Amino acid sequence: MSEEVKRFIRSHWDECIKENTQDDGTLIGLPYPYTVPAVGHFDEMYYWDTYFTNKGLELEGRFAQAKYNVDNMLYLVNRYGYMPNGNRTYYLKNSQPPFLSAMVRDIYAHYGDKAWLTGAYETLKTEYDFWMKKRMTPIGLNMYDGYLAPGADIELAKSFKERTGYMPSGAMFNIGRHHLLTCESGWDINPRWGIEGFNYAPVDLNSLMFMFEENMEYFSNELGKNEAKQWKEKAERRRSLMKEYLENDEGLFLDYNFVKGEHSRILSAASFYPLFVGLAERENAEALVGSLDRLEAEFGILACEKNDTEGTYQWDYPNGWACLQYIAVMGLDKYGYKTEAKRIAEKYVSLVDKVFEETGNLWEKYNVAEGSLNVNHESKKKMPAMMGWSAGVYLAASSYIE
C-alpha cells in the first residue's frame, strides 16, 4: 500500500469539512461541522456515504468529527421524521440506505455515553418508523421508494433516459418513480430491477433493516429499556421472511420481485449484505463464495455481474465502488473467509494506488476489470475526484491487510 496515498488523505480531510449552521437557499443548515464527499465539489453531506467516510475518520482518530456527522443526521431525523438523501431541500424527496443505527453504535462504542445514546435511541425509533410505515411491501419486507411530486415523473423519466441512453415506450410515470427509488437505494442507476424497482424487496435494504433491529436490541439492553425482546422478534421475523422470499435455490440472497414472484436475474454485490450484517447462514455464505467468480474481477468486486441489460448504468459492470468493497470484505471476514476477504482488500488498495500514481487523486468509482478510470459514467460532467468513502475504505482496507 502507498504511504503517499495515506499522506494525501490525511492532508485533505480538513478540506472536506463544511460548516453551515443556517438554512441557505436549498442548503439545509446543520448544527455541527460535517463532511462532504469531495474537495471543491460538494457543499452537502450525504447519508450512506458518511458511514464509510466515518470509518476512515475513526481509523485516523478523528472521532469528534465522526460524532458531529452522526449528530447532524440525528438532527435531520428529528427535523424531518427521516434521514434525507442529504442536507439539500431537493433531497427531501427520498432517503438513502439506513446506516444510521450502525453509525450510532460505532460512536457509542468509542465514547460509551449512555445519556447521548438515550436520545439517539429515541431518534432512531423515528427513522425506523419511517421505513416501516412508508417503505413496506405486501410480503412484510421493505422497499425503496420516494416522494414523486406532481409532474416530476416526466422530468425524472427524461433524466433516466439522459443517464442510461434507454427509454422504453409508454413508461414515463413508472420510469420516473423507478429513477427516484434508485436514488434512494444509493445505486443510481443500476440494472438490478429492470425498470420496476417499485416491485422489488431489495436484499441490501432488508439486510440493513435487520442490522437496524439488532442494533436497537443492543441499545435497549444497554439502556435498560426492556424493549430488547420486541426488537429481537422483529429481527428474527425479518430473517425468516428474507429466507422465504429472497433466498434462491442455490442459497444466494437476491432482490425479489413480489409482483411476479421471481428473483432478479442479475447477481450483484448487494448479495454480500446478508454476510455483512450476520443474517446469512453458513450455507448461504458458502453459496456466495462459490459464485465469487461472477462478481470478483482483477481489481475488486463488481457492482453487478456482466449482463446484457439495455442501457448504460454506473452501478454495473465493469464499475466497482468503494462501499461495495468494504461490504464484501467485512462480510466474508465475518464468516471466516479471511483469504478471500484479504484478497479483495488487497485488490482495492492496489487499484487505488495504481490510479493515484497515474492521476494524483482518489475517485468515486473505478473500472475494476481493467484497473482504470474507464468507467460507465452517466453524467456529461467530468467525474469528480473523491475523498469520502474512497478514502475511508482505502484506510479500512489497508488496516485490514496490515
N, C-alpha and C positions, 0 to 999 in steps of 0.2 A: 504494500500500500504506500501511497505517496504522502510523505510528511509535508510536501508542498501544498497538496490539496487541503490537508488539515489546517495549515497556516492560513490558507486563503479563506477557509470557512471561519476560523476564529477572528480574522481581521475584518470580516464583513457582517458579523452578527448585528452589530450596533446600527448598521445602515438599514437593516430590515425591521427596526423598531420604530413605530409611529406613536404619536400621542395627540389625540384629538378628542377632547372631553365634551365638546358641544356638537349638536347636530349642525351640519353644514351642507345645504343642498341635498343631494342624495346620500351623503355620507352620514351614517348614524354614529353619534358620539359615544365613546366608551370611557368608563371611569378610570381605567389604568392604561399604561403603555401596552401596545400589542404588536405582535409580529405579523409581517406581510410576507408573501411567498418569494418576492424577488426584489432586488435592488433597483430602484428607479422606475419600477413598472406598475406597482400597485400602491394604493393608499388604504386598502381594506384588508381585514383578516378573513380567512376562510375556515369553515367549520372543520371538515375532516383533515384538511392539510395540516392543521395545527397539532393534531395528535402526533404525527410523525415529526414535525418540527420540534415539538416539545421533547421528544426522545433525544434529539441532538442537544438541545439546551440543557437537559438534565445530565447528560454524559459530560457536558462541559462545566457542570457545577452552577449553571445559571437557573437555579430553582426559583428564584424570586420572579424572573421573567416568565417562566413556565406557569407559575401560580397566577401571575397577572393575566395571562391568556385565559386560564380557566375561570378566574373571577369575572372576566369580561363576558364570557359565554354564559355564566350563571346569571349575570345581569340581563343579558338579552333574553334568556328564557323567562325570567321574571317579568320583563317588559312586554314580551310578545306572546308568551304561552308556548313557545317552542324556540329552538335554536335555528335562526335563519341560515341560509347558504353562506352569508357574510354580512358585514355591517354596512350594507347599502339598502336603500329603500326598494330598489328594483330586485333585490334578492329576497324580499319578504314573501315572494310567491312560492318558495319551496325551502325545504331544509336540506340536509346532506346526511350521509351515513352517521348514525348515532354513536359516536365515540366518547361523548362527554363523561359518561359514568366511568369509563376507563381512565380518562384524564384526572378525574376527581380522585380515583383510587391511587394513582401514581403520586399525586400531591399529598394525599393523606399519609401514604407510606413513608414519605420523607419527613413531613412536619409533625404528624401524629396529633393534630389539633382537632379534638372532638367537638369543640364549640363551632369551629368552622365547618366540620363535617355535618353537624346537625342542620345547619342552614342549607348546605349543598344537597343533603339528602331530601329535604322537602322540595327544593327546586327541581331535583331530578324526577320526583314524582310528577311534576307538571309536564316535564318533557315526555315521560313515559305515557302519560295520559294522551298527549298529542298523537303519538304513534298508534296507540291502541284505539283511539276514537276516530281519527282522521285518515288512517292508513291501513285499514283492515280489508281482508279478502273474505269471501264466503266460506273458506276452509279453515278459518281460525288463525291464519298466518298473516304477516304484514306485507305491504307492498309499497313501492314508491309512487308518488303522485305529485300534485301541486295545485296551486290556485290559478285556474285559467280565466283571466279577466275577459269580459265580453269583447269580442273582436280580436283578441290576442292570438287565437288559434291560427288565423291567416298569416300573421307576421311570423309566428313560430314555425309554421309549415314552410314558409319561404326561407327562413334561417336554416331549417333542416336540409332543404334542397341545396342551399349555398354551401353548406358544410360537407355534405355527403355526395353531391352530384346525382342524387337519386330522389325521384318523387313518383310514387305510384298514382295513377289517375283516380280522382274522386275520393281522396282520403285526407282532405285538408284539416278537418276538425280532429280526426284521430291522430294524424301526424303531429299536430300542434300539441296535443296532450302528451303523446309519446315523447316528443322532444323535451317538454317541460319535466317529465319524470326522469328522463335520463340525466338532466341537470341535477335533480335531487339525488340520484344514485352516485353522483360524482364521476361516473363513467360517461361523460358527454362528448361524443356519442359512441355507441357500441352496437354490435350486431347480435347480441345475446338473445334479444326478444323480438327479432324481426322488426315490425313497426307496430307492435301491440303490447308494449311493456305494461300497460294498464291491466292486462290479463295474466300477469305473472306474479308469483311469490318468489322473490329472489333469494338465493342461498346466502349471499353475503349479508343482506339486511336482517334476515331472520337469525343468522348466527350472532350478529351484533346485539339483537334483542335478547337472545339467550344470555349473552355476556352481561347485558344490562340487568337482567333479572338476577343473575348470580351475584353481581356486584351489589345490588340492593339487598340481597340476603345477607351478604357480608357486612354491609354498613349497618343494617338493622341489629345484627349481633353485636357489633362494636358499640352501638349507641344504646343497647338495651331496650330496643323499641318493641320487642315482642311481635314483630311483623315478619320475622325471618321465614316462618313456616309457609306463609302465603306466597312469598317470593320464590321459595324453593318449589312449591307446587306449580307456579307459573312456568318456571324454567323446565321442569320435568314434562309438563304438558306440551310445551313447545318442542322439546326434544322428540317426544312421541309423534307429534304432527309432522315434524320435518322428516323423520324416518318413514312415516306413512306416505308422504306426498313427494318429497324432494329426492329421496334415495332411489336410484335406478337399480336394475337387475344386476349390474356389475358391482354395486356397493358404492358408487360415486354419488355425491350430493350435487344436484343440478337444479337450475331455475325451473319452476314448474308452471305450466300454463293451466290454470284451474278451470278455464272455459273449455278447452279442447281435451283436457285430461292427459297431457303429454309433457315430457321434459324438453328443454331447449336442446336443439341438435348440436349446439356448439359447447365444447368444454372450454371453460375459461378459468383464469386464476381465482375467480370467486370461489371455486371449489376447495381452495385452501382454507377458507374461513372456518369451516367446522373443526378443523385441526387447531387453528389459531385460538379459538375460544374453548377448546376442550370438550366439544359436544360429540365429536366423532367417536365411534368405537374402533377397536383395533383393526377389524376387517375393512372398515372404511378407509383408514389410513393406508393399509396395505394396497387397496384398490387404487388409490390415488398415486401412490409411489409406483405402482405397476403401470400407470398411464403417464408418468412424468415425461416420456419422450414426446408426448403430444403438446406439452407446454414449455418444456425446457429447451432453450436454444443455446448457442455457443456462448452468449454473453449474459444469460439470465432468463427469467421467466417472462413468457409472452402474456399479453393481456388476454388474448384468445388464441386457440389453436388455429392453424391455417384453414381457411374456409372459403366458400365461393359466394358469399353474400354480396348482392349487388350494391355498389356504392363504396365510398371511402370513409373509414372510421378511424379516429385517432386511438380509441381504446380497442385495438385489434392488431392482428399480425401485420407487420413484424415489430410493432411497438412494445416496449416494456416501460413500466413506470416504477419509480422508487417505492411507493407504498406497497405495491404488489410483491416486490422482492422481500420486503420486511415481513409481510403476512406469511409468505411461503416459508421463509427461513425459520421464523418463530413457530409456525405450525408444525413443520417437520421436526424441529428440535423437541417440541413438547411430546411427540410420540416416539422419541428415541432414534429418529432417522438423522443422526448428527452428521454422518458422512455426506448425505445429500444436502443437508442444510448448509454445511460449511462450503460445499462445492458451489452452491448458488450464491452465497455471500461473497465468496472469492471472485466469482464471475462479475458480480455487480461492482465490486471495488476495482477490479481490473478494467472494466468498461469505463467507469468514471475517470480513472487515472489516464487511460488512453486518450479519451476525448478531451480531458483537461489539458493534456500535453499538446494537443493539436489546436485547441481554441482558447485556452486560458480561462475557461468558465465551466460552471455546472449548468445542467439543462433540465427542463421539466420532464422530458421523455427522451428515450433513446431507441434506436433500432438494435434490438438485442440479437437479431440474427446475424447482422453484419458487424456490430460494434461501432456504430457510426451515428450521425445525425440525419441520415437519410430516412426520415420518418414519414408516416402518413400524417399529414397536418391539414386541419380543416379550416384554417384561417388564412386570409390574404395577408395578414400582418406577419412580420417576421417572428419566429418563435423566440420568446424571451429567455434570456439567461435566468437561471433559477438558483435560489438558495433553498429556503423552506424545507420541504420533505426530501429533496435530493440531498441536501446537506445532512439532515437528521438521519436519514437511512444510511448514508455513507459512513457516518460516525458509528452508527449502531452495527453495521456490517463489519466495519474494521475492528470494533471491540469484540465482536463475536469470534472472529478468526484469529485474534491475537493469542 
